[in-house]
């Protein structure tokens, strides 16, 4: 009888443990895209994501590569054949602005690159939500490490 009670209690607590692995937060992001075939660099405006998923332990943006894929697909649709994209994020507006200015400075000095700005009206990131299977996989991986 005690074992059944303990198992029932464990099953009730399991979903709360899974959702504790990732949390939703407001983040600021921007993207950079370049191609090794030419000297054009694309930089998006800073965008605010109100409900981005973040790993609770590492504070790293969930599925950051898929955010970069969103930018890559947008650029491919607009004629850039082989863009390499990076998505940069921060929790505070001041932090992202500092990173943004450093990136712009890197590519605009010395006139080596043709810098093109992508506005919020042209491209906006959409939040990526982990599904239940991914949450379960993360829970299993973390329990194996312990």
PyMOL commands that set and color helices and strands:
alter all, ss='L'
color gray80, all
select helices_A, chain A and resi 2-20+64-77+93-111+132-145
alter helices_A, ss='H'
color red, helices_A
select strands_A, chain A and resi 22-34+40-44+47-55+84-90+114-118
alter strands_A, ss='S'
color yellow, strands_A
deselect
rebuild
show_as cartoon
